[in-house]
Amino acid sequence: MAKGAASSGDGAASSPLVPAMAPLDETLMVIGGIPNRGTFGVDDARWTGWEMSFFAGALAAQLDRCDASYARLIAGPVASVPAHPDSSPIDLDALTHAMGELTDKVETILSPDRVAMVFGPDRPVGDVQPMLAVAAELGSCYEGLLAYAINLRSGVVPAFRLELLQAFADLVTLPIEQFREFVASFAEAALRQTEALRSGVDQPVGIKLTLELSVDPAAQQRVQELTHQVHEALKAAGFQ
């Protein structure tokens, strides 16, 4: 799976599964406060390190707007209707590609060049829009992973092997939780750093942005086993 990593102090094609980025009210994202527009660029200890706190709030807002979808996901699979006789077969390659698109997008969003441009020393002072854009793009990936799993678990995708679809949905359970842990951990780190900087503690400037998405080996093994069973069933029926 994909890994996106970059240091905030160092200098894709769209997918139908990735929802459009929703505009967010930046005033809802305040963690630790942001400077008044008139104080941008002023050397004021009250606002030292505000960027990381602001970005942490922006990430949290992205997760918050997906609360209903996350609650639906963790509620478990819903009763699925039987597949229609004319329904399409499962496209295993397309499912794998769709999930890979979502996770690979994270690596692009958190590329070293992108993060340096948004959080590095040469960024425009007080410009919050690039930070909001990064948070929104990560949020769209998170929302896409939720939609991927929910669609499969609710039987929205036409198929003749529901069990296999459930297994594919299980593959994204760990990446979704890794997204949530990343946001929570970043918020804690941002708060600690901001407090330290404002109190005059000498420490390196910038904190590391690292989001690594992976799959549960047991879930991956289950998909492989079920895929093999499907292929064997098709072969026995004379379709392969």
Solvent accessible surface area in square Angstrom, and as a share of the most:
residue,aa,sasa,rsa
1,M,100,0.45
2,A,4,0.03
3,K,101,0.43
4,G,1,0.01
5,A,35,0.27
6,A,8,0.06
7,S,30,0.19
8,S,4,0.03
9,G,31,0.29
10,D,76,0.39
11,G,88,0.84
12,A,96,0.74
13,A,80,0.62
14,S,102,0.66
15,S,10,0.07
16,P,139,0.87
17,L,42,0.21
18,V,25,0.15
19,P,43,0.27
20,A,93,0.72
21,M,100,0.44
22,A,40,0.31
23,P,131,0.82
24,L,54,0.27
25,D,74,0.39
26,E,30,0.13
27,T,93,0.54
28,L,142,0.70
29,M,2,0.01
30,V,63,0.36
31,I,53,0.27
32,G,45,0.43
33,G,19,0.18
34,I,32,0.16
35,P,5,0.03
36,N,103,0.53
37,R,131,0.48
38,G,65,0.63
39,T,37,0.22
40,F,47,0.20
41,G,61,0.59
42,V,90,0.52
43,D,147,0.76
44,D,31,0.16
45,A,63,0.49
46,R,153,0.56
47,W,52,0.18
48,T,48,0.28
49,G,14,0.14
50,W,19,0.07
51,E,32,0.14
52,M,14,0.06
53,S,0,0.00
54,F,0,0.00
55,F,0,0.00
56,A,0,0.00
57,G,3,0.03
58,A,0,0.00
59,L,4,0.02
60,A,31,0.24
61,A,17,0.13
62,Q,2,0.01
63,L,18,0.09
64,D,90,0.46
65,R,79,0.29
66,C,5,0.03
67,D,73,0.38
68,A,84,0.65
69,S,40,0.26
70,Y,33,0.13
71,A,54,0.42
72,R,125,0.46
73,L,10,0.05
74,I,110,0.56
75,A,87,0.67
76,G,24,0.23
77,P,84,0.53
78,V,77,0.44
79,A,104,0.81
80,S,34,0.22
81,V,120,0.69
82,P,125,0.79
83,A,53,0.41
84,H,117,0.52
85,P,126,0.79
86,D,120,0.62
87,S,34,0.22
88,S,64,0.41
89,P,96,0.60
90,I,21,0.11
91,D,83,0.43
92,L,31,0.16
93,D,120,0.62
94,A,50,0.38
95,L,21,0.11
96,T,78,0.45
97,H,119,0.53
98,A,20,0.15
99,M,10,0.05
100,G,24,0.23
101,E,51,0.23
102,L,0,0.00
103,T,1,0.00
104,D,79,0.41
105,K,39,0.16
106,V,0,0.00
107,E,91,0.41
108,T,73,0.42
109,I,3,0.02
110,L,0,0.00
111,S,33,0.21
112,P,84,0.53
113,D,118,0.61
114,R,52,0.19
115,V,1,0.00
116,A,16,0.13
117,M,126,0.56
118,V,4,0.02
119,F,10,0.04
120,G,1,0.01
121,P,109,0.68
122,D,138,0.72
123,R,63,0.23
124,P,85,0.54
125,V,111,0.64
126,G,15,0.15
127,D,53,0.27
128,V,7,0.04
129,Q,106,0.47
130,P,41,0.26
131,M,4,0.02
132,L,23,0.12
133,A,36,0.28
134,V,0,0.00
135,A,0,0.00
136,A,11,0.08
137,E,32,0.14
138,L,2,0.01
139,G,2,0.02
140,S,2,0.01
141,C,0,0.00
142,Y,0,0.00
143,E,41,0.18
144,G,0,0.00
145,L,0,0.00
146,L,0,0.00
147,A,32,0.25
148,Y,5,0.02
149,A,1,0.00
150,I,14,0.07
151,N,50,0.26
152,L,4,0.02
153,R,32,0.12
154,S,22,0.14
155,G,20,0.20
156,V,96,0.55
157,V,50,0.29
158,P,67,0.42
159,A,11,0.08
160,F,87,0.36
161,R,85,0.31
162,L,71,0.35
163,E,93,0.42
164,L,2,0.01
165,L,1,0.00
166,Q,35,0.15
167,A,5,0.04
168,F,7,0.03
169,A,0,0.00
170,D,60,0.31
171,L,10,0.05
172,V,0,0.00
173,T,56,0.33
174,L,64,0.32
175,P,0,0.00
176,I,1,0.00
177,E,68,0.31
178,Q,41,0.18
179,F,3,0.01
180,R,64,0.23
181,E,108,0.48
182,F,19,0.08
183,V,9,0.05
184,A,51,0.39
185,S,48,0.31
186,F,8,0.03
187,A,24,0.19
188,E,102,0.46
189,A,27,0.21
190,A,1,0.00
191,L,78,0.39
192,R,149,0.54
193,Q,8,0.04
194,T,3,0.02
195,E,99,0.45
196,A,19,0.15
197,L,39,0.19
198,R,75,0.27
199,S,82,0.53
200,G,64,0.61
201,V,81,0.47
202,D,145,0.75
203,Q,57,0.25
204,P,117,0.74
205,V,123,0.71
206,G,22,0.21
207,I,27,0.14
208,K,141,0.60
209,L,0,0.00
210,T,51,0.30
211,L,3,0.01
212,E,93,0.42
213,L,3,0.01
214,S,41,0.26
215,V,24,0.14
216,D,59,0.31
217,P,104,0.65
218,A,70,0.54
219,A,15,0.12
220,Q,83,0.37
221,Q,90,0.40
222,R,96,0.35
223,V,13,0.08
224,Q,99,0.44
225,E,71,0.32
226,L,7,0.04
227,T,27,0.16
228,H,112,0.50
229,Q,89,0.40
230,V,8,0.05
231,H,70,0.31
232,E,74,0.33
233,A,37,0.29
234,L,46,0.23
235,K,113,0.48
236,A,93,0.72
237,A,64,0.50
238,G,62,0.60
239,F,157,0.65
240,Q,114,0.51
